[in-house]
Amino acid sequence: MFKSIKEELKKYTRRISAIIILSVLSLTMASCGAQESSQQNTLVYGSTDYTSINPALYEHGEINSLIFIGLTAHDADNKVIPSAAQNWSYDKDKHEYHFKLREGLLFHDGEPLTSKDVKFTIESIMNPDNNSENASNFEDVESIDIIDDFNFVIKLKAANVAMLDYLTIGILPEHILAGEQIVTHEFNQNPVGAGPYKLTNWDFGQSITLEKFDDFYLGAPKIEKIIFKIVEDSDSRALQLKSGELDFAQITPKSMSEFEGKDGYQIYKMETSDYRGIMYNFNSEFFSKHKELPSILSYAIDRQAIVESVLLGNGEVAYSPLQKTEFNNTEMEKYDYNPEMAVKLLEDEGWIREEDGFFYKDDEQLEFEINNGQADQVRIDMSNICAQYLQNIGVNATVKVLAETDWENQDTYLIGWGSPFDPDDHTYKVFATSKGANYGSYSNKKIDEILQSARETDVNEERIKLYKEFQKELSDNPAYTFIAYIDAIYAAKDNIKGITENTTLGHHGVGIFWNVYEWEV
């Protein structure tokens, strides 16, 4: 009898266990199915890290174009088109832009976007207390006068033909930030815009989750969710693309072969106006004394060899910040590789090569570091090769990789800039004295005058002449040793549709997301 009870209990236990296992399996499968379903319309992008998202303060950040909209925007050909502004007119005599906003524009929190938000944004950029990287773009603004909720006037002190380009900058919500310290406000970690996607979660250092904004003025985006997964290291991005953790990312030329022609992937090799160069810091003790060196050292580096070895041919030799535009000056000095010339010019300037193989002047060695950030292996590789070429001619150049950049207290930095938009962009604020992105403290009175004149004339032939003059002067008195323009190489799952492969991109691939609301997965 007891044996029979034990056997029945065993059978009952086995049946209960089976039911529990089946229930767990069923729940697990349902959970997996729900997760798979939720991921079916999600794009995971391999991104660099962010600490703040605020287009009024910080120029960099592809994410800005997803969260915010500007008065204007750029199309696939980088031409200015209306965005928040329905239309505008320009009074040339008064230097006044009259804008009319679209009605019905909403921020992600449901509040309307009006003229006061535009005024607040521009004035925040111009406020010196905010130390905006974009301030020099708006220094010609004299006033923003509101007519009503949808009409306003931007009055300039002088003509600035790049203004419509600069008004692509994202519009901030005045109702959240008015009267606040914009630089330290929590808004920078929880931004609210009127763009196609709204931020719903920020796991710092790990990921930023964006969800579609159904009330976006061009219609609800087709992709439900876009996750910016923070993967600083470019080699790690390639690994995570292969493992399926990422759907889309910019990769290095060396990683391209891992995806090219492979099932399930699509490679986008896109032309850019994005150049790399050695930025000399004229605020440093060494280069403030030896301003003759940038032009001399530019002869010492075989830039074509760098294009071939580091970029694997996916780019071209750089000699100017404007060579990808109609404003390029092909007649200026390009500093073709000539190490013998570099040595001769050093000797002409009084530098003497000692027994240790390095040059000295007044008992000071020709020695400096080429600094780099940690995340960009292409820049680090370029720097190492540049240092070797410089070592070959007697310059004790070494490479340093830093967690943080101290712009004031360094000799050089492997810099990157470039804009496919108006030529004023990434020239005026980069090379004019004391402007927001002039991190090398370069100062040239003639260049200041040329760039000021170039932004004030709307006669294209005159602008071409002025920008060619600017490039000639910059070549004669370099701020950088230009190295190369890089192609932007993206690897993507082949189910992503809508990327415009022929769009010329800017610095850090800016422009890739210009029409993200139309993309599909």
N, C-alpha and C positions, 0 to 999 in steps of 0.2 A: 504493500500500500504506500509506504513511504517512498519507495523507489518510483512508483507511478507518479506520485506528486512531484518528486524531483524532476522526472522527465518532462512533465507538463510545464513545470516552472521554467525549465531550460528552453522548451519550445516557445513559451510565452516571451521569455527574455529575448530569444532570437528574433521573434516577430516584432517586438517593440524596437529592438536595435535596428532591424531592417527598415521599419517605418521611420525611425529617427534619421538614419543614413539617407533614405530616399528624400525625406523632408529637407535635410541639409543640402543634399545635391540639388534638389529642386530650387531651393532658395538661392544657392550659389549660382546656378545656371541663370536664374531670373535676374540676379544681381549683375552677372557678367553681361547678360543680354541688354540690361538697361544701361550698363556702363558703355558697352559697345555702341548702343544706339545713340547715347549722348555724345560719344566721340565721333560719330559718323559725320557730323557737320561742324567739326572743330579743327582748327589749324594750329599746330604748335611750331613756333618760330624760334630759332636759336639766336638769342640776343646778347648784346653786351649788357652790363649792369647799369642800373639807374639808382641815384640817391634822391633826386628831385625831378619832377616833371612839371615844368612851367615854361611855356614858349616865350613869355615876356622876359625871362631872366636868362635862359640858357638856349643857345643856338642848336646844339646837337640833340639828336633824338628822333629816330624814325617814328617813334610812338606818338609824337606830337600830331602827326597828320591823321591819326586814327581817332584821337580824343577831341581835337579842336578843329575849328574852321576859321579861316581868315576872311577879310572882305573880298579878297581875290584868291585865285588858285592857279595852278599850272596844269596844262593838259599834257598829253603824251609827247608833244613836241616842245614842251617847256615854254609855251606861250601863255601869257596872262589871260585868264578868263574870269568871269564873275563867279562869286561864291556867296558869301553872306550878302554882299552888295548885289542888288538887282541890276543897277546901272550906275553910271557916273558921267560927269562932264568936267572939263578943265578950262578955267579962265586963265589964259596964258599971261595976260597983262597983270592980273592980280595974284598969280601963283596960287589959285584956289581950286581945290577939288570939291565938287558938289556930289555927295553920295546919297543914294536911296537904298535903304535896306529892304530885303524881302520881308514881307509880313508873315507872321506865324512861325518864325524861327524859335526853337526852344532849346534851353540847356538841358542836360541830362536829369536835373532835378525838377524839371517841369516849368521853370521860370522862363519868361520870354527874354529873348536877346534883342536889345534895343540900342539906340544911339549912345546912351550913357555907358554901355559896356565897351563900346569902341573907344570912346573918349578916355575911360578909365584905363584901358589897356595901354594905349599909346602914352598917356601921361605917366603910367607906372614904368614903362621902358625908359622914358626920358628923365625920370627922377634919379638924380645922382646917388641918392642914398641906397638905391637898389642895385647899383653897380651892374647893370644889365650888359651882357655881351653884345646886345643888339642896339645899344644906345646910339652909336654913331650913324646907324641907318636912319635915325629919326631926328638928327640934330638940326635939320632944316625946318622942322615943324615949328611954326610960331604959335598956332592956336588950333583948337578943335571946338567949333561952335555948333551947339545942338539947336536945330530948328524945331524938331518934334521927335517922337519915338523912332521914326524911320528915315528922317532926313537930317543931314549934318554937313558941315563944311570943314575941310582941313586946309588951313592957310599955311603956306610955306614962306620962309624968309627969302628964299631964292629958288629958282627952278631946281628940281631934282628928278630927272627922268627915270630913275630907278624906283621911285616911290611906289608905283603900282606893284612892282615885284615884292617890295618889303611889306606891303599890306597883305601878303599871304600869311603873315604871322597869326597864330591862334588868338582868338578873342577870349578874354577872361571874364568871369561873372562878377560884375561890380557888387551885386547884392551879397556876395560871400566875403569879398576882400576889402571893401571900402572901409577906410579907417584902421586897417590892420597892418602889421609888419609883414609885408608880402614875402620877404626873403626867408623868414623863419616860420611862416604860417603852416599849419598842418595841411592846408590845401596842396602843398607841393608833394605830399605823399598820398593825397586823396583828391586828385584833380577832377574838376567838373567842367566839361566843355559842351560843345554842340555838334561834335563830329559824329561819324558813323558808328563809333564804338564807345561804350562807357566802361570805366574801370570798376570792377566788382570785387577784386581781391588782389592784395599785394603781399606776397610772402617774401620779405626782404632778402635779397641775395639768391633767391630761388626762382621765383616766377611772378609775372604780372598777368592777371586774367582780365580780359576784356570781353564784354558781351554786346551783341548788336543793339543799336538804339533804334527802336521801331519808328520814332518820330523824326529821324534824320530827314532833312529837307529834300534829298534826292531819292527818298524811299528807303525802306528797311534793307540793310545789307543781306546778302544771300548766305554768308557764312555766319552761323549762330555765335560762335565763340572763337576768339583768337588768344592764344596763350604765348606771351613772350617768356620763354624759358631761358633763364640766365645761364649762358655757357660762354664764359669769357675766352677760354682757350680755343683757338681755331681748329687744332687737331682733335680736340674733344668733340667739337661740333660734327666733324666728319664721322667719328665713331658713333655718335648718337643718331645721326641720320641713318647709318647702316643698321643700327639696332632697332630702329623704329620709334625711338623716343622723340625724335624731331621729324617734322614734315617738310621743313623749308629752312634754309640757312645759307649765309654767305660763307664760302670756303676758300681755301688757298689754292693757287694753281697746282701745287704738288698733290693736293687731294682730288683734283678734278678727274684724274684717270680712274679713281675708285668707283666713279658713278657713270662716267661716259659710256654709253652703249649698253648699260645694265638695265635689265627689265625692272620696271617699277619706278624709274627715276628719269627726270628731265634736267638737263644742264642749260642754264641761261648764262651766256657770256655777254655781258653788257658793257658798252663803251661808257666811259665816265670822263668827267673833267677833273677828276680827283688825282692830285699829284703828291709826290713825296719829295722831301728835300731836307738838307741839314740846315736848321735855323741857328744862326749865330746870335748869341745874347750880348748885345752891345752895352748892356748894363753891367756885365761881369768885368772884373778887374782886368782880365787877360785881353778880351776882345775890345774893350774900350780903349786900350793902349795900341792894339794892333789891327786897326780897321783895314789895313791893306791885305789881310790874309784871306778873306772869303773869295775874292776874285782869283788869287793865286792858287788856292787849294782846289778850286773848281776844275782846274786843268788836270788834277792828279787822279781823278776817278773815272774808270771806264764804265760809263753808264749803260752802254749797249750790252756789255757783259753782264751787268746786273739784271737788265731786262730779260736776257736769255737764261741766266742761271737761277734767279730767284722767282721771276714771273713766268718762266718757261715760254717766253715770247708773248705773253698775254698783257701787253702794254706797249709803251713806247718811251723813248728817251725824252726827258723834260728839259726845257731851257727857259720857260716863261710861264707865268701864271695864267696866261690867256691864249695859249697856243691851240686850244680846241675850239676857238671862236673865230668869227670873221675879223676880229680886232687883232689877230696875231701879227707880230712883226717878224718876218723870216730873215730880215737883213741884219739883225743885231748879232753881237757876239754870242755864240752858243756854247763856248767852252768845251769844244771837242777834246777828247782824251789826248793829252800831250804832257807826260810826266817830265820830260826834259825841259819844257817851257816852265813848268812849276818850279823846278829846281833853280833854273836861271833867275826867275823873278824873285825867289827867296834870297838868293845871293845878292841880287841887285839892291834889295831892301836892307842888306846888312846882316842877314842871317848867315851863320857859319856852321858847317857840318863838322862835328867833332868826332873823335875816335870811336865813340860809342855808337856812331851811325845817326845820331839825332842832331837837329839844328838848334843853335843857341844864338841869343842876341842879348848883349849886356848881362851875361851870366844867367839868363833865363831860358829854360828849355822850351822848345815849341811843343807843348804838351796840353792836351785837353781830353775831356770825356764826351762821347756821343751818347746822350741819355735817351731812354726808351721807356714806354709804359710796358706793363707785363703781358697784356693780352694779345698783342699783334705780332705774330711770329714773322710775318713778312717784313715788317719794319726792323725787327731785331736782326734778321738775316741780311737785310740791306746794310744796316749799321756795321755789322761784322765785316762785310766785304769792303765797305768804304774805309773802315779803320785799317784793313790790311793794305789797301792801295796807298793810304797816307803813310803808313809805316814804311812802305817800300821806298818812299822818297825822303825819309828822314823826319817824319812827323810822329811824335809819340801819342798817337790817338788810340784810345781804348773805348770799350763799350760798357755801359752800365744800364741795367734794367731796374726800374724803380717801381715801387708800389704806388707812390704819389709823386706828382710833378711839382717841383718848386721852381716856378718860372723865373723868379728874381735871382736865385742863387745857383746858377748852372752856366756852363760855358756854351753848350749846344744841345739841341734836341732834334730827333728825327721827326719832323713835323709833317702834317698832311693838311691840305686845303683844296679848295676847288669848287667852282659853281658853274652850272650850265645855263644860268639865268643872266640877268643884266651884268655887264662887265664891271660895274661899280661894286657888285657883290664879291666879297673876298679879295678886293684890291684896296678900296678906301679904308676899311676898318682893319686890314692886315698890315698895310705898308705906310699909311699916313701916320704922322707923328702923334703918339699918345692915344691912339684910337683903341677900341675895345678888344680887338684880337691881335694887336701888335705886341705879341709876347716877347719878342726879341729886342724891344726898345729901339727899333730902327728909326732913324730920323734923317730926312732928306728934304730940305726946303723946296727944291725944284719939283720933287715928286708930289709934295703937298699941294703945290700950286696947280700942277697938271691934273691931278685927280679931282681937285675942287672944280676946275673948269670943265672937266669931262662929265661930271654929274649935272652940270648946269646947262648944257647945250642939248637940244633935241634934234640937231642936224646930224644925221648919221655919219656923213662923210667927215664932218669936223670931229666927231667922237672917235672915229677910226684913226684919224691923224693924231689926236691927243693920246690915245691909248698906245699907239705905236711909239710915240715919243716917251711915254711912261716906261715902256718895256726897255727902250734903249738906255734910258737913265738908270733903270734898275740893273741892267746888265753891266753898265759901267761901274756902278757902285752897289754890289750885290748885298741883299739881306740874307740870302740863302745860297747854298749850292743845290740847285735843282737836280733831281735824280731821275724820276720816272713818273709817267702817268700809268695808273693801274686799271686794268679791266676789272669790273666787278663780276665775280663768278658765283652763281647761286646754284645749289643743288636742291631739287624739289621732288616730292612724290609726283608721279605723272598724272594724278587725278586732280591737281590744282589747275584751274582754268582762269584766265583773265589777265595774267601778267603780260605787260606790253614790252616785248623783248627789245624793241628798237628805241626805247626811250633812253636818252643820255642821262646818266645819273650824276649826282653831285658827291660831295664829301661824305664818306661813310655810307655810300649807297642811297643817299637821300633822293627820293623820287620813286623808289620801287613800289611804294604803297599808294601812289597818287589816286588810283581808282579801285582801292581795296573793297569798296562797297559793292563792286560788280563781280568780284572773284567768287569762284565756286570750288567746292571740294566734293 
